[in-house]
Amino acid sequence: MNKWNNFDHLALNSALQLDFLRSRREGNNKKTVNLNVIYAFMDKLSEHQKTIQEMLKTDNFPTYYLFHNTLIDGILDFYDVSFDDYRNAKKVLCSDFIRDIKTGLDMLLESFNNLEFAPTKIQIKEINLLRDFCLMVSERELHKRTSDSNYRYVLTA
């Protein structure tokens, strides 16, 4: 089994590599940064981006994907919004909710892409935000996996 199959491990190790990168950029640490871990995390995020894009093409999509998904929960927490914000608004459709989730994921992937193309030029503030997102997703995924014996890796594509 590939050591990056568990999404929580992948997210946690991505956060660790981002922390190493931040330390190197600050001149405090000379540890080697394994960008392959971060790229693998980006690939997983891209897979979910495609799934969400497909959901936008149809009105009949599986709502369980929205409400039992640690990645979506992490995006909502990261941007400090909740489904209740949408549910309480008048004339807001589930597709609006999905569209905003996709926009949030697109913005995160854009930041990760900036890291991929110029790891020495990305701002430390942006590195910290990406690290925080990785930690948040890792904690949510690990908690869900360990607290629910029937839990299948929702984020494993």
Secondary structure, 3 states (H helix, E strand, C coil): CCCCCCHHHHHHHHHHHHHHHHHHHHCCCCCCCCHHHHHHHHHHHHHHHHHHHHHHCCCCCCCHHHHCCHHHHHHHHHCCCCHHHHHCCCCCCHHHHHHHHHHHHHHHHHHHHHHHHCCCCCCHHHHHHHHHHHHHHHHHHHHHHHHCCCCCCCCCC
